Amino acid sequence: MEEKICKICDMLLTKDDEIGTNKDGSKNNDYCIHCYRGGKYLSDLPLLLEQSIAKSAKENTAEYISVIKQFVECWQAYPLNALQEIAGKYNVAFHNTDTKDILIKKLTDGMNAYCKNEVISAKK
């Protein structure tokens, strides 16, 4: 049997009830139930992704790019006001007139800058 690992938090999925669920109730083998349930990413996802991005940025460029793509996928599912809250947390400048796509681009750029600082700090 193939080993299943959550693409967000790296949790090993050993039991059926640990696997995330889609909107229709079917299992989503890409995520654990703590990160993805009922077809929605859960509220603590930004923290989990932040940890995953910081780890992958230090270890592997290909994995880092994959995690950034997960951020973008996650943010597509968030309402605009939630994205604005995340932007505030990371001190990403935005305008109330920014569209969702513009805000996601700014968040992605902000996370890239955050991770570069983490990598530089880790090398010191």
Secondary structure, 3 states (H helix, E strand, C coil): CCCEECCCCCCEECCHHHEEECCCCCEEEEEECCCEECCEECCCHHHHHHHHHHHHHHHCHHHHHHHHHHHHHHHHCCCHHHHHHHHHHCCCCCCCCCCHHHHHHHHHHHHHHHHHHHHHHHHC
